Structure formats: C-alpha cells, structure tokens
C-alpha cells in the first residue's frame, strides 16, 4: 500500500500565522486610532467677514460669503 503525504502541510500553518499576525496588527492599529485624543481644527487665520452689501449691484459679501454678479447669465 502506498502512503500519500502532503509535504506542504506545514505551509498552510505558517501562512495562517502570517495572516493572523497581520490582522492582529491591523486591529491594534485601529484601536490606537479610535482611542487617540481628538484635536480640534486650528482656527482660521482670517476672521469671517460679516459686512452686508446692499448697494444696487448684485454682487458682494453677505455674511462672509461672496456672491458674484450673475446679471446677464442665462439659466
């Protein structure tokens, strides 16, 4: 009777261990990100503009947002 053996059987175990170590490291990395302190965004270097332009033109700053003159624009 001939006995069949798989010489690569040990490779599967080492590959599983590599994948296990990889995913364990990924889980630890994500845990570190999740528990890291959150820093607020740095304040803007320019203060918001709160002037209101109510002149005859249809462009200007309104509460810090610039609206361009769209007169003559179709659609």
Beta strands, then each sheet from edge to edge (+ up, - down):
strand 1: 60-62
strand 2: 65-67
sheet 1: 1+ 2-
end
